[in-house]
């Protein structure tokens, strides 16, 4: 009998949280992490696009008020790409 190594690729759903308020990030991070999500954090629209150039999350939680552009602009740019 030949033993075969089993490969398991269990991935957790990934959430990109875009928010510039530390207390919001902390609360979201805690709740989502405890419920089995992998988290990516960005504190500005530009940071979000840098993350999105490398990773495609399953969902994005996007604050409307960001320091460099508003969340609606980020959303529009995402839809165009």
C-alpha positions in Angstrom: 0.0 0.0 0.0 1.3 3.4 -1.0 0.8 6.2 1.5 -0.2 9.5 -0.1 0.1 12.8 1.7 -3.2 14.5 1.8 -3.3 18.2 0.9 -5.8 20.4 2.4 -6.2 24.0 1.3 -8.7 25.4 3.7 -9.1 29.1 3.1 -11.1 31.5 5.1 -13.2 34.2 3.5 -11.2 37.4 3.1 -12.6 40.8 4.0 -10.9 44.1 3.1 -11.9 46.8 5.6 -11.3 50.3 4.4 -11.6 52.8 7.3 -9.5 55.5 8.9 -10.9 55.3 12.4 -8.9 53.0 14.7 -11.9 52.2 17.0 -14.0 51.1 14.1 -11.1 49.0 12.7 -10.5 47.4 16.1 -14.2 46.5 16.6 -14.5 45.1 13.0 -11.2 43.2 13.3 -12.2 41.6 16.5 -15.7 40.6 15.4 -14.7 39.3 12.0 -11.6 37.5 13.1 -13.5 35.7 15.8 -16.0 34.6 13.2 -13.4 33.0 11.0 -12.6 35.7 8.4 -9.2 36.7 7.2 -8.8 40.5 7.3 -7.0 43.0 5.2 -6.9 46.6 6.5 -6.5 49.9 4.5 -6.9 53.3 6.1 -7.3 55.3 2.8 -8.5 54.9 -0.7 -5.0 54.8 -2.0 -4.0 52.1 0.5 -7.1 50.1 -0.6 -6.0 50.1 -4.2 -2.5 49.1 -3.2 -4.0 46.1 -1.4 -6.3 45.3 -4.3 -3.3 45.2 -6.7 -2.1 42.2 -4.8 -5.1 40.4 -3.4 -8.8 40.0 -4.4 -10.9 39.8 -1.2 -14.3 38.2 -1.1 -15.9 41.4 0.1 -15.0 45.0 0.9 -16.3 47.0 3.8 -15.8 50.6 2.8 -16.2 53.8 4.9 -17.7 56.7 3.0 -15.4 59.3 4.6 -11.7 58.6 3.9 -8.8 61.1 4.2 -7.8 61.1 0.5 -11.1 60.3 -1.4 -14.6 59.5 -0.4 -15.8 55.9 -0.4 -18.1 56.6 -3.3 -15.1 57.5 -5.5 -13.4 54.3 -4.4 -16.5 52.3 -5.3 -16.8 54.0 -8.7 -13.1 53.3 -9.5 -13.5 49.7 -8.5 -16.5 49.2 -10.8 -14.6 50.7 -13.7 -11.7 48.3 -13.3 
